[in-house]
Structures are given as structure tokens and as C-alpha cells.
Amino acid sequence: MKAIFHNIMSVLLAVLVLGSTMSFTISKHYCGEHLVDVSIFGEAQACEMQEALTHKYGDDHSKKMECCSDQETVLDAQDELKHHFEDFSLENLEFIEAYTHTYLLLFDTVVKKVVITDRYLPPLITQDYQELFEQYLI
């Protein structure tokens, strides 16, 4: 079970690193205020109204059309995966140290209890109580 969990986590972390280092473009096509098409890694398809006007009037009319609009969002990749120690300020390092210390103390469940019976000496028996009360185990 531990090996399966380890394999799943390693695959997820590899996908996370790959996704954070890869840049991509999200293209959206709006017809009026309504989102018609969304495309990742490519161009969004135009709506039927824009295609019909393009076939009828040519490319010049579709450029002047006010109701349809295309929006592209570019998500850039992360270039540096490792932060340098010099990038952190002293206040940030103190906060990280304090946060780590208090977080680890949350899980510190070892509580030392003082056991009094270690040093307890029982009283000396002066009489045999079984004979005195005449109670015997059978």
C-alpha cells in the first residue's frame, strides 16, 4: 500500500512540475457577451454568425464586426524552480522558523506524567488481616 501511494505521489509531483514549467495559451471567442468557445493550445472556433458573414461579405466585414470578440490569455511558464537562500529577507526567515516550530509542536503528543507510585513504600504489615477477619480465598 505504501509503495502504491509513493508511486501515485511521484506521478502527481512530476505532472505538477511539468505543468508549472510549460506555458500555454487559452483562447476564448465571445459572441456578444456570451462565451461561445474555449480552446487551449490553439485558436477558438468562431461562432456561426461570424462564419456566415465571412462567407457572405469576405474577411473585411468580419474584422469590423462589433458583436464578436476574441480574447487570448497567455500563461507564462515558471523559469526558476529553485529559490535561492539570498532571495529571502531576515523577517521571512524568522517567520518560517517560528511557523515551522509551532507547527511541529502541534503534533508533539508525548506528555511526561509523573508517577508517584515509583517511590511509594507500602506500610508494614503488623497483623495478618486474613486470619484476623477469618476470610480466606478458596
N, CA, C and O atoms as a GROMACS GRO file, in nm:
protein
  552
    1MET      N    1   0.082  -0.119   0.000
    1MET     CA    2   0.000   0.000   0.000
    1MET      C    3   0.087   0.126   0.000
    1MET      O    4   0.056   0.224  -0.067
    2LYS      N    5   0.196   0.120   0.077
    2LYS     CA    6   0.286   0.234   0.084
    2LYS      C    7   0.355   0.257  -0.050
    2LYS      O    8   0.376   0.372  -0.090
    3ALA      N    9   0.390   0.150  -0.119
    3ALA     CA   10   0.456   0.163  -0.249
    3ALA      C   11   0.361   0.222  -0.353
    3ALA      O   12   0.403   0.302  -0.437
    4ILE      N   13   0.234   0.183  -0.348
    4ILE     CA   14   0.136   0.237  -0.442
    4ILE      C   15   0.116   0.387  -0.417
    4ILE      O   16   0.113   0.466  -0.511
    5PHE      N   17   0.104   0.425  -0.290
    5PHE     CA   18   0.089   0.566  -0.256
    5PHE      C   19   0.212   0.645  -0.300
    5PHE      O   20   0.200   0.757  -0.349
    6HIS      N   21   0.330   0.588  -0.281
    6HIS     CA   22   0.455   0.654  -0.322
    6HIS      C   23   0.458   0.674  -0.472
    6HIS      O   24   0.499   0.780  -0.519
    7ASN      N   25   0.415   0.574  -0.549
    7ASN     CA   26   0.412   0.587  -0.695
    7ASN      C   27   0.312   0.692  -0.741
    7ASN      O   28   0.340   0.770  -0.832
    8ILE      N   29   0.195   0.694  -0.679
    8ILE     CA   30   0.093   0.793  -0.716
    8ILE      C   31   0.142   0.934  -0.687
    8ILE      O   32   0.126   1.024  -0.769
    9MET      N   33   0.202   0.954  -0.570
    9MET     CA   34   0.252   1.087  -0.535
    9MET      C   35   0.366   1.130  -0.627
    9MET      O   36   0.374   1.247  -0.662
   10SER      N   37   0.453   1.038  -0.667
   10SER     CA   38   0.563   1.075  -0.756
   10SER      C   39   0.510   1.114  -0.894
   10SER      O   40   0.564   1.206  -0.956
   11VAL      N   41   0.407   1.046  -0.943
   11VAL     CA   42   0.348   1.083  -1.072
   11VAL      C   43   0.280   1.219  -1.062
   11VAL      O   44   0.293   1.301  -1.153
   12LEU      N   45   0.207   1.244  -0.953
   12LEU     CA   46   0.140   1.373  -0.936
   12LEU      C   47   0.240   1.488  -0.926
   12LEU      O   48   0.217   1.595  -0.982
   13LEU      N   49   0.350   1.466  -0.856
   13LEU     CA   50   0.452   1.571  -0.846
   13LEU      C   51   0.520   1.595  -0.979
   13LEU      O   52   0.554   1.709  -1.012
   14ALA      N   53   0.543   1.489  -1.057
   14ALA     CA   54   0.602   1.506  -1.190
   14ALA      C   55   0.509   1.586  -1.281
   14ALA      O   56   0.555   1.671  -1.357
   15VAL      N   57   0.379   1.558  -1.274
   15VAL     CA   58   0.282   1.634  -1.355
   15VAL      C   59   0.277   1.779  -1.308
   15VAL      O   60   0.263   1.869  -1.390
   16LEU      N   61   0.287   1.802  -1.178
   16LEU     CA   62   0.287   1.938  -1.125
   16LEU      C   63   0.408   2.017  -1.174
   16LEU      O   64   0.394   2.132  -1.214
   17VAL      N   65   0.525   1.956  -1.172
   17VAL     CA   66   0.645   2.024  -1.221
   17VAL      C   67   0.634   2.049  -1.371
   17VAL      O   68   0.672   2.156  -1.418
   18LEU      N   69   0.584   1.952  -1.445
   18LEU     CA   70   0.567   1.970  -1.589
   18LEU      C   71   0.466   2.080  -1.619
   18LEU      O   72   0.489   2.162  -1.708
   19GLY      N   73   0.357   2.084  -1.547
   19GLY     CA   74   0.256   2.187  -1.569
   19GLY      C   75   0.303   2.326  -1.530
   19GLY      O   76   0.263   2.424  -1.593
   20SER      N   77   0.388   2.336  -1.429
   20SER     CA   78   0.435   2.468  -1.388
   20SER      C   79   0.546   2.521  -1.478
   20SER      O   80   0.568   2.642  -1.482
   21THR      N   81   0.615   2.435  -1.549
   21THR     CA   82   0.722   2.480  -1.638
   21THR      C   83   0.678   2.494  -1.782
   21THR      O   84   0.758   2.534  -1.867
   22MET      N   85   0.554   2.462  -1.813
   22MET     CA   86   0.505   2.468  -1.951
   22MET      C   87   0.411   2.587  -1.965
   22MET      O   88   0.318   2.603  -1.885
   23SER      N   89   0.434   2.670  -2.066
   23SER     CA   90   0.344   2.783  -2.089
   23SER      C   91   0.242   2.746  -2.196
   23SER      O   92   0.272   2.668  -2.287
   24PHE      N   93   0.122   2.802  -2.185
   24PHE     CA   94   0.019   2.774  -2.284
   24PHE      C   95  -0.074   2.893  -2.296
   24PHE      O   96  -0.074   2.984  -2.212
   25THR      N   97  -0.155   2.890  -2.402
   25THR     CA   98  -0.245   2.999  -2.434
   25THR      C   99  -0.389   2.950  -2.428
   25THR      O  100  -0.420   2.843  -2.481
   26ILE      N  101  -0.475   3.026  -2.364
   26ILE     CA  102  -0.618   2.997  -2.361
   26ILE      C  103  -0.686   3.099  -2.450
   26ILE      O  104  -0.679   3.220  -2.424
   27SER      N  105  -0.753   3.052  -2.552
   27SER     CA  106  -0.821   3.139  -2.648
   27SER      C  107  -0.972   3.125  -2.627
   27SER      O  108  -1.024   3.015  -2.620
   28LYS      N  109  -1.041   3.241  -2.618
   28LYS     CA  110  -1.186   3.242  -2.595
   28LYS      C  111  -1.251   3.325  -2.705
   28LYS      O  112  -1.198   3.428  -2.746
   29HIS      N  113  -1.367   3.279  -2.751
   29HIS     CA  114  -1.444   3.354  -2.850
   29HIS      C  115  -1.578   3.390  -2.789
   29HIS      O  116  -1.653   3.303  -2.745
   30TYR      N  117  -1.607   3.520  -2.786
   30TYR     CA  118  -1.732   3.572  -2.733
   30TYR      C  119  -1.819   3.621  -2.848
   30TYR      O  120  -1.771   3.691  -2.938
   31CYS      N  121  -1.944   3.585  -2.845
   31CYS     CA  122  -2.042   3.639  -2.938
   31CYS      C  123  -2.136   3.725  -2.854
   31CYS      O  124  -2.222   3.674  -2.783
   32GLY      N  125  -2.118   3.856  -2.864
   32GLY     CA  126  -2.188   3.946  -2.773
   32GLY      C  127  -2.122   3.938  -2.637
   32GLY      O  128  -2.002   3.962  -2.623
   33GLU      N  129  -2.200   3.903  -2.536
   33GLU     CA  130  -2.146   3.883  -2.402
   33GLU      C  131  -2.141   3.736  -2.363
   33GLU      O  132  -2.107   3.703  -2.250
   34HIS      N  133  -2.175   3.648  -2.456
   34HIS     CA  134  -2.181   3.505  -2.427
   34HIS      C  135  -2.055   3.436  -2.477
   34HIS      O  136  -2.008   3.461  -2.588
   35LEU      N  137  -2.000   3.349  -2.393
   35LEU     CA  138  -1.883   3.272  -2.430
   35LEU      C  139  -1.926   3.158  -2.521
   35LEU      O  140  -2.010   3.077  -2.483
   36VAL      N  141  -1.868   3.154  -2.642
   36VAL     CA  142  -1.909   3.054  -2.739
   36VAL      C  143  -1.812   2.936  -2.740
   36VAL      O  144  -1.856   2.821  -2.742
   37ASP      N  145  -1.680   2.964  -2.738
   37ASP     CA  146  -1.584   2.855  -2.750
   37ASP      C  147  -1.459   2.890  -2.670
   37ASP      O  148  -1.418   3.006  -2.661
   38VAL      N  149  -1.399   2.786  -2.611
   38VAL     CA  150  -1.273   2.799  -2.538
   38VAL      C  151  -1.178   2.695  -2.595
   38VAL      O  152  -1.216   2.581  -2.617
   39SER      N  153  -1.054   2.736  -2.617
   39SER     CA  154  -0.955   2.644  -2.671
   39SER      C  155  -0.822   2.665  -2.599
   39SER      O  156  -0.779   2.778  -2.576
   40ILE      N  157  -0.759   2.555  -2.565
   40ILE     CA  158  -0.626   2.558  -2.506
   40ILE      C  159  -0.529   2.510  -2.613
   40ILE      O  160  -0.558   2.413  -2.682
   41PHE      N  161  -0.416   2.574  -2.627
   41PHE     CA  162  -0.310   2.542  -2.724
   41PHE      C  163  -0.350   2.574  -2.868
   41PHE      O  164  -0.275   2.537  -2.959
   42GLY      N  165  -0.460   2.638  -2.893
   42GLY     CA  166  -0.500   2.668  -3.031
   42GLY      C  167  -0.594   2.786  -3.034
   42GLY      O  168  -0.616   2.854  -2.934
   43GLU      N  169  -0.650   2.811  -3.153
   43GLU     CA  170  -0.744   2.921  -3.169
   43GLU      C  171  -0.886   2.872  -3.145
   43GLU      O  172  -0.922   2.762  -3.186
   44ALA      N  173  -0.966   2.955  -3.080
   44ALA     CA  174  -1.106   2.920  -3.057
   44ALA      C  175  -1.183   2.934  -3.188
   44ALA      O  176  -1.157   3.024  -3.267
   45GLN      N  177  -1.277   2.843  -3.209
   45GLN     CA  178  -1.356   2.848  -3.332
   45GLN      C  179  -1.454   2.964  -3.326
   45GLN      O  180  -1.510   2.996  -3.221
   46ALA      N  181  -1.473   3.028  -3.441
   46ALA     CA  182  -1.565   3.141  -3.449
   46ALA      C  183  -1.708   3.090  -3.443
   46ALA      O  184  -1.736   2.974  -3.475
   47CYS      N  185  -1.798   3.178  -3.402
   47CYS     CA  186  -1.939   3.139  -3.395
   47CYS      C  187  -1.998   3.132  -3.535
   47CYS      O  188  -1.936   3.177  -3.632
   48GLU      N  189  -2.118   3.077  -3.547
   48GLU     CA  190  -2.181   3.058  -3.678
   48GLU      C  191  -2.214   3.191  -3.744
   48GLU      O  192  -2.211   3.202  -3.867
   49MET      N  193  -2.244   3.292  -3.665
   49MET     CA  194  -2.278   3.422  -3.722
   49MET      C  195  -2.156   3.484  -3.789
   49MET      O  196  -2.167   3.542  -3.898
   50GLN      N  197  -2.041   3.473  -3.726
   50GLN     CA  198  -1.921   3.530  -3.785
   50GLN      C  199  -1.880   3.453  -3.910
   50GLN      O  200  -1.834   3.514  -4.007
   51GLU      N  201  -1.895   3.321  -3.909
   51GLU     CA  202  -1.862   3.241  -4.027
   51GLU      C  203  -1.955   3.273  -4.143
   51GLU      O  204  -1.911   3.279  -4.257
   52ALA      N  205  -2.084   3.293  -4.115
   52ALA     CA  206  -2.179   3.324  -4.221
   52ALA      C  207  -2.149   3.461  -4.282
   52ALA      O  208  -2.157   3.478  -4.404
   53LEU      N  209  -2.116   3.558  -4.198
   53LEU     CA  210  -2.084   3.691  -4.251
   53LEU      C  211  -1.952   3.691  -4.328
   53LEU      O  212  -1.935   3.767  -4.423
   54THR      N  213  -1.858   3.607  -4.286
   54THR     CA  214  -1.731   3.597  -4.357
   54THR      C  215  -1.753   3.539  -4.495
   54THR      O  216  -1.695   3.588  -4.592
   55HIS      N  217  -1.836   3.435  -4.506
   55HIS     CA  218  -1.862   3.375  -4.637
   55HIS      C  219  -1.938   3.471  -4.727
   55HIS      O  220  -1.916   3.474  -4.848
   56LYS      N  221  -2.028   3.549  -4.669
   56LYS     CA  222  -2.112   3.637  -4.750
   56LYS      C  223  -2.040   3.766  -4.791
   56LYS      O  224  -2.048   3.808  -4.907
   57TYR      N  225  -1.968   3.830  -4.694
   57TYR     CA  226  -1.910   3.961  -4.722
   57TYR      C  227  -1.758   3.960  -4.734
   57TYR      O  228  -1.700   4.059  -4.778
   58GLY      N  229  -1.693   3.853  -4.697
   58GLY     CA  230  -1.547   3.848  -4.704
   58GLY      C  231  -1.484   3.876  -4.568
   58GLY      O  232  -1.554   3.898  -4.469
   59ASP      N  233  -1.350   3.874  -4.564
   59ASP     CA  234  -1.277   3.891  -4.439
   59ASP      C  235  -1.284   4.032  -4.384
   59ASP      O  236  -1.272   4.051  -4.263
   60ASP      N  237  -1.302   4.132  -4.469
   60ASP     CA  238  -1.303   4.270  -4.422
   60ASP      C  239  -1.422   4.298  -4.331
   60ASP      O  240  -1.410   4.375  -4.236
   61HIS      N  241  -1.536   4.238  -4.360
   61HIS     CA  242  -1.655   4.265  -4.279
   61HIS      C  243  -1.645   4.200  -4.141
   61HIS      O  244  -1.695   4.256  -4.043
   62SER      N  245  -1.581   4.084  -4.132
   62SER     CA  246  -1.570   4.017  -4.003
   62SER      C  247  -1.477   4.093  -3.910
   62SER      O  248  -1.491   4.083  -3.788
   63LYS      N  249  -1.382   4.167  -3.966
   63LYS     CA  250  -1.292   4.245  -3.880
   63LYS      C  251  -1.362   4.366  -3.821
   63LYS      O  252  -1.329   4.409  -3.711
   64LYS      N  253  -1.459   4.421  -3.892
   64LYS     CA  254  -1.530   4.540  -3.846
   64LYS      C  255  -1.650   4.506  -3.757
   64LYS      O  256  -1.713   4.596  -3.702
   65MET      N  257  -1.681   4.379  -3.742
   65MET     CA  258  -1.799   4.339  -3.667
   65MET      C  259  -1.777   4.365  -3.517
   65MET      O  260  -1.675   4.326  -3.462
   66GLU      N  261  -1.873   4.431  -3.453
   66GLU     CA  262  -1.860   4.472  -3.314
   66GLU      C  263  -1.911   4.366  -3.217
   66GLU      O  264  -1.871   4.366  -3.100
   67CYS      N  265  -1.999   4.277  -3.260
   67CYS     CA  266  -2.063   4.187  -3.164
   67CYS      C  267  -1.973   4.071  -3.124
   67CYS      O  268  -1.985   4.022  -3.012
   68CYS      N  269  -1.883   4.026  -3.209
   68CYS     CA  270  -1.796   3.913  -3.177
   68CYS      C  271  -1.658   3.964  -3.136
   68CYS      O  272  -1.608   4.063  -3.190
   69SER      N  273  -1.598   3.894  -3.041
   69SER     CA  274  -1.463   3.932  -2.998
   69SER      C  275  -1.386   3.807  -2.957
   69SER      O  276  -1.444   3.710  -2.908
   70ASP      N  277  -1.256   3.812  -2.978
   70ASP     CA  278  -1.166   3.705  -2.938
   70ASP      C  279  -1.078   3.755  -2.825
   70ASP      O  280  -1.031   3.869  -2.827
   71GLN      N  281  -1.055   3.669  -2.727
   71GLN     CA  282  -0.971   3.705  -2.614
   71GLN      C  283  -0.870   3.594  -2.593
   71GLN      O  284  -0.907   3.476  -2.590
   72GLU      N  285  -0.743   3.630  -2.580
   72GLU     CA  286  -0.638   3.531  -2.557
   72GLU      C  287  -0.570   3.560  -2.424
   72GLU      O  288  -0.534   3.674  -2.394
   73THR      N  289  -0.553   3.456  -2.346
   73THR     CA  290  -0.484   3.466  -2.219
   73THR      C  291  -0.360   3.379  -2.227
   73THR      O  292  -0.370   3.258  -2.250
   74VAL      N  293  -0.243   3.438  -2.207
   74VAL     CA  294  -0.118   3.364  -2.214
   74VAL      C  295  -0.069   3.340  -2.072
   74VAL      O  296  -0.047   3.435  -1.997
   75LEU      N  297  -0.053   3.214  -2.036
   75LEU     CA  298   0.001   3.177  -1.905
   75LEU      C  299   0.147   3.139  -1.925
   75LEU      O  300   0.178   3.036  -1.984
   76ASP      N  301   0.236   3.224  -1.874
   76ASP     CA  302   0.379   3.202  -1.892
   76ASP      C  303   0.429   3.095  -1.796
   76ASP      O  304   0.372   3.072  -1.690
   77ALA      N  305   0.537   3.031  -1.837
   77ALA     CA  306   0.597   2.925  -1.757
   77ALA      C  307   0.685   2.985  -1.648
   77ALA      O  308   0.729   3.099  -1.657
   78GLN      N  309   0.708   2.905  -1.548
   78GLN     CA  310   0.798   2.944  -1.441
   78GLN      C  311   0.938   2.900  -1.480
   78GLN      O  312   0.961   2.782  -1.508
   79ASP      N  313   1.032   2.995  -1.484
   79ASP     CA  314   1.167   2.962  -1.528
   79ASP      C  315   1.252   2.902  -1.416
   79ASP      O  316   1.323   2.804  -1.438
   80GLU      N  317   1.244   2.960  -1.298
   80GLU     CA  318   1.327   2.914  -1.188
   80GLU      C  319   1.243   2.826  -1.095
   80GLU      O  320   1.140   2.869  -1.043
   81LEU      N  321   1.287   2.705  -1.076
   81LEU     CA  322   1.215   2.614  -0.987
   81LEU      C  323   1.273   2.613  -0.846
   81LEU      O  324   1.206   2.570  -0.752
   82LYS      N  325   1.397   2.660  -0.832
   82LYS     CA  326   1.461   2.660  -0.702
   82LYS      C  327   1.485   2.804  -0.657
   82LYS      O  328   1.544   2.883  -0.730
   83HIS      N  329   1.438   2.837  -0.538
   83HIS     CA  330   1.460   2.970  -0.484
   83HIS      C  331   1.594   2.972  -0.414
   83HIS      O  332   1.633   2.876  -0.348
   84HIS      N  333   1.664   3.081  -0.429
   84HIS     CA  334   1.794   3.095  -0.365
   84HIS      C  335   1.776   3.146  -0.222
   84HIS      O  336   1.679   3.216  -0.191
   85PHE      N  337   1.869   3.109  -0.138
   85PHE     CA  338   1.862   3.148   0.003
   85PHE      C  339   1.874   3.299   0.018
   85PHE      O  340   1.817   3.356   0.111
   86GLU      N  341   1.946   3.364  -0.073
   86GLU     CA  342   1.966   3.509  -0.065
   86GLU      C  343   1.837   3.585  -0.098
   86GLU      O  344   1.826   3.703  -0.065
   87ASP      N  345   1.741   3.520  -0.162
   87ASP     CA  346   1.617   3.588  -0.200
   87ASP      C  347   1.526   3.616  -0.081
   87ASP      O  348   1.440   3.704  -0.089
   88PHE      N  349   1.545   3.545   0.028
   88PHE     CA  350   1.460   3.562   0.145
   88PHE      C  351   1.517   3.670   0.236
   88PHE      O  352   1.639   3.680   0.254
   89SER      N  353   1.430   3.751   0.294
   89SER     CA  354   1.475   3.852   0.389
   89SER      C  355   1.479   3.789   0.529
   89SER      O  356   1.431   3.678   0.550
   90LEU      N  357   1.537   3.861   0.621
   90LEU     CA  358   1.551   3.810   0.757
   90LEU      C  359   1.415   3.792   0.824
   90LEU      O  360   1.395   3.697   0.900
   91GLU      N  361   1.321   3.884   0.795
   91GLU     CA  362   1.188   3.873   0.855
   91GLU      C  363   1.116   3.748   0.805
   91GLU      O  364   1.047   3.680   0.881
   92ASN      N  365   1.132   3.718   0.676
   92ASN     CA  366   1.068   3.598   0.622
   92ASN      C  367   1.127   3.472   0.683
   92ASN      O  368   1.055   3.378   0.713
   93LEU      N  369   1.259   3.470   0.700
   93LEU     CA  370   1.322   3.352   0.759
   93LEU      C  371   1.280   3.333   0.904
   93LEU      O  372   1.260   3.220   0.948
   94GLU      N  373   1.268   3.442   0.979
   94GLU     CA  374   1.222   3.431   1.117
   94GLU      C  375   1.079   3.380   1.123
   94GLU      O  376   1.046   3.298   1.209
   95PHE      N  377   0.995   3.428   1.034
   95PHE     CA  378   0.857   3.381   1.030
   95PHE      C  379   0.851   3.233   0.994
   95PHE      O  380   0.775   3.158   1.056
   96ILE      N  381   0.929   3.191   0.896
   96ILE     CA  382   0.929   3.050   0.856
   96ILE      C  383   0.977   2.962   0.971
   96ILE      O  384   0.921   2.855   0.994
   97GLU      N  385   1.079   3.007   1.042
   97GLU     CA  386   1.130   2.930   1.155
   97GLU      C  387   1.026   2.919   1.266
   97GLU      O  388   1.004   2.811   1.321
   98ALA      N  389   0.961   3.031   1.299
   98ALA     CA  390   0.860   3.030   1.406
   98ALA      C  391   0.740   2.946   1.365
   98ALA      O  392   0.686   2.871   1.447
   99TYR      N  393   0.697   2.957   1.241
   99TYR     CA  394   0.583   2.880   1.194
   99TYR      C  395   0.614   2.730   1.196
   99TYR      O  396   0.530   2.650   1.238
  100THR      N  397   0.732   2.693   1.150
  100THR     CA  398   0.770   2.552   1.150
  100THR      C  399   0.777   2.497   1.292
  100THR      O  400   0.731   2.386   1.319
  101HIS      N  401   0.834   2.575   1.382
  101HIS     CA  402   0.846   2.530   1.521
  101HIS      C  403   0.709   2.509   1.585
  101HIS      O  404   0.686   2.407   1.650
  102THR      N  405   0.618   2.605   1.567
  102THR     CA  406   0.485   2.591   1.627
  102THR      C  407   0.404   2.482   1.559
  102THR      O  408   0.324   2.415   1.624
  103TYR      N  409   0.423   2.464   1.429
  103TYR     CA  410   0.350   2.359   1.358
  103TYR      C  411   0.395   2.221   1.406
  103TYR      O  412   0.312   2.132   1.423
  104LEU      N  413   0.524   2.203   1.428
  104LEU     CA  414   0.573   2.074   1.475
  104LEU      C  415   0.531   2.048   1.619
  104LEU      O  416   0.512   1.933   1.658
  105LEU      N  417   0.516   2.154   1.699
  105LEU     CA  418   0.472   2.135   1.837
  105LEU      C  419   0.325   2.095   1.846
  105LEU      O  420   0.283   2.041   1.949
  106LEU      N  421   0.248   2.119   1.741
  106LEU     CA  422   0.108   2.076   1.742
  106LEU      C  423   0.096   1.924   1.750
  106LEU      O  424   0.003   1.871   1.810
  107PHE      N  425   0.191   1.856   1.689
  107PHE     CA  426   0.185   1.711   1.682
  107PHE      C  427   0.269   1.643   1.790
  107PHE      O  428   0.284   1.521   1.788
  108ASP      N  429   0.323   1.719   1.882
  108ASP     CA  430   0.402   1.663   1.990
  108ASP      C  431   0.306   1.614   2.098
  108ASP      O  432   0.263   1.692   2.184
  109THR      N  433   0.273   1.485   2.094
  109THR     CA  434   0.175   1.430   2.187
  109THR      C  435   0.238   1.359   2.305
  109THR      O  436   0.167   1.304   2.389
  110VAL      N  437   0.369   1.359   2.314
  110VAL     CA  438   0.436   1.292   2.424
  110VAL      C  439   0.427   1.382   2.547
  110VAL      O  440   0.486   1.490   2.552
  111VAL      N  441   0.351   1.336   2.645
  111VAL     CA  442   0.335   1.410   2.770
  111VAL      C  443   0.394   1.325   2.880
  111VAL      O  444   0.355   1.210   2.900
  112LYS      N  445   0.488   1.382   2.952
  112LYS     CA  446   0.552   1.308   3.060
  112LYS      C  447   0.468   1.324   3.186
  112LYS      O  448   0.451   1.434   3.238
  113LYS      N  449   0.416   1.212   3.234
  113LYS     CA  450   0.337   1.213   3.356
  113LYS      C  451   0.426   1.167   3.472
  113LYS      O  452   0.503   1.072   3.459
  114VAL      N  453   0.413   1.235   3.581
  114VAL     CA  454   0.489   1.199   3.699
  114VAL      C  455   0.417   1.084   3.769
  114VAL      O  456   0.300   1.095   3.805
  115VAL      N  457   0.489   0.975   3.786
  115VAL     CA  458   0.432   0.857   3.851
  115VAL      C  459   0.476   0.859   3.997
  115VAL      O  460   0.594   0.848   4.028
  116ILE      N  461   0.379   0.874   4.085
  116ILE     CA  462   0.409   0.885   4.228
  116ILE      C  463   0.436   0.748   4.289
  116ILE      O  464   0.506   0.737   4.389
  117THR      N  465   0.380   0.643   4.230
  117THR     CA  466   0.391   0.510   4.290
  117THR      C  467   0.531   0.450   4.279
  117THR      O  468   0.556   0.345   4.338
  118ASP      N  469   0.619   0.511   4.206
  118ASP     CA  470   0.755   0.458   4.197
  118ASP      C  471   0.828   0.469   4.330
  118ASP      O  472   0.906   0.381   4.367
  119ARG      N  473   0.804   0.576   4.402
  119ARG     CA  474   0.873   0.599   4.530
  119ARG      C  475   0.787   0.561   4.650
  119ARG      O  476   0.828   0.582   4.765
  120TYR      N  477   0.670   0.506   4.627
  120TYR     CA  478   0.578   0.475   4.735
  120TYR      C  479   0.617   0.343   4.800
  120TYR      O  480   0.631   0.241   4.732
  121LEU      N  481   0.635   0.345   4.928
  121LEU     CA  482   0.662   0.223   5.003
  121LEU      C  483   0.536   0.187   5.081
  121LEU      O  484   0.482   0.271   5.153
  122PRO      N  485   0.488   0.064   5.068
  122PRO     CA  486   0.367   0.026   5.141
  122PRO      C  487   0.394   0.019   5.292
  122PRO      O  488   0.508   0.001   5.335
  123PRO      N  489   0.289   0.034   5.370
  123PRO     CA  490   0.309   0.027   5.516
  123PRO      C  491   0.344  -0.116   5.559
  123PRO      O  492   0.309  -0.213   5.492
  124LEU      N  493   0.411  -0.124   5.668
  124LEU     CA  494   0.448  -0.255   5.720
  124LEU      C  495   0.325  -0.325   5.776
  124LEU      O  496   0.240  -0.262   5.838
  125ILE      N  497   0.316  -0.455   5.752
  125ILE     CA  498   0.201  -0.533   5.798
  125ILE      C  499   0.230  -0.577   5.942
  125ILE      O  500   0.327  -0.649   5.968
  126THR      N  501   0.146  -0.533   6.033
  126THR     CA  502   0.165  -0.570   6.174
  126THR      C  503   0.082  -0.691   6.212
  126THR      O  504   0.119  -0.767   6.302
  127GLN      N  505  -0.030  -0.710   6.144
  127GLN     CA  506  -0.116  -0.825   6.171
  127GLN      C  507  -0.155  -0.889   6.040
  127GLN      O  508  -0.155  -0.823   5.935
  128ASP      N  509  -0.187  -1.015   6.044
  128ASP     CA  510  -0.236  -1.084   5.925
  128ASP      C  511  -0.387  -1.066   5.921
  128ASP      O  512  -0.459  -1.125   6.002
  129TYR      N  513  -0.436  -0.985   5.827
  129TYR     CA  514  -0.578  -0.949   5.823
  129TYR      C  515  -0.666  -1.066   5.780
  129TYR      O  516  -0.784  -1.070   5.816
  130GLN      N  517  -0.614  -1.160   5.706
  130GLN     CA  518  -0.696  -1.275   5.668
  130GLN      C  519  -0.730  -1.359   5.791
  130GLN      O  520  -0.843  -1.406   5.806
  131GLU      N  521  -0.636  -1.376   5.877
  131GLU     CA  522  -0.665  -1.451   5.998
  131GLU      C  523  -0.749  -1.369   6.096
  131GLU      O  524  -0.834  -1.423   6.167
  132LEU      N  525  -0.725  -1.240   6.099
  132LEU     CA  526  -0.796  -1.154   6.192
  132LEU      C  527  -0.946  -1.150   6.159
  132LEU      O  528  -1.029  -1.159   6.250
  133PHE      N  529  -0.981  -1.137   6.031
  133PHE     CA  530  -1.122  -1.131   5.990
  133PHE      C  531  -1.174  -1.267   5.946
  133PHE      O  532  -1.292  -1.279   5.911
  134GLU      N  533  -1.091  -1.366   5.948
  134GLU     CA  534  -1.125  -1.503   5.910
  134GLU      C  535  -1.186  -1.510   5.771
  134GLU      O  536  -1.292  -1.569   5.751
  135GLN      N  537  -1.119  -1.449   5.677
  135GLN     CA  538  -1.160  -1.452   5.536
  135GLN      C  539  -1.045  -1.513   5.458
  135GLN      O  540  -0.933  -1.461   5.455
  136TYR      N  541  -1.076  -1.626   5.394
  136TYR     CA  542  -0.974  -1.698   5.319
  136TYR      C  543  -1.020  -1.717   5.174
  136TYR      O  544  -1.139  -1.732   5.148
  137LEU      N  545  -0.927  -1.718   5.086
  137LEU     CA  546  -0.957  -1.746   4.945
  137LEU      C  547  -0.960  -1.896   4.925
  137LEU      O  548  -0.868  -1.967   4.966
  138ILE      N  549  -1.063  -1.943   4.863
  138ILE     CA  550  -1.075  -2.086   4.841
  138ILE      C  551  -1.045  -2.119   4.697
  138ILE      O  552  -1.050  -2.235   4.657
   0.00000   0.00000   0.00000
